Amino acid sequence: MADEGSTSARGHEHRGYMNPSVVKGFAFVVITLCLVTSVVACILAIWQFADTDVLWRTVATCCVVAGGAAIFAVVNRVFGD
């Protein structure tokens, strides 16, 4: 079992306002959900179960949410602590 001093000596210290691994996992889940939602919306539009207006709004919303999650993960890593 390694103590905190040996962990930081190897360069593995946590950096960020929030735990970077938790933020990274959260961003991964959000981006994955956005991708799945966009793919489902595209398939529904291809098969004409949804209007193209719904498709573009869904894809744009998912891009904004996924981009926000990714930017938050980067900002947490860069400006944390």
Residue pairs with C-beta under 8 A, 6 or more apart in sequence:
7 13
14 20
14 21
15 77
15 80
15 81
16 23
16 76
16 77
16 80
16 81
17 76
17 79
17 80
17 81
18 76
18 80
20 73
20 76
20 77
20 80
23 72
23 73
23 76
23 77
24 73
26 69
26 73
27 69
27 70
27 72
27 73
30 65
30 66
30 69
31 66
31 69
31 70
34 62
34 63
34 65
34 66
35 62
35 66
37 58
37 62
38 58
38 59
38 62
38 63
41 50
41 54
41 55
41 58
41 59
42 55
42 59
44 50
44 54
44 55
45 51
45 52
45 54
45 55
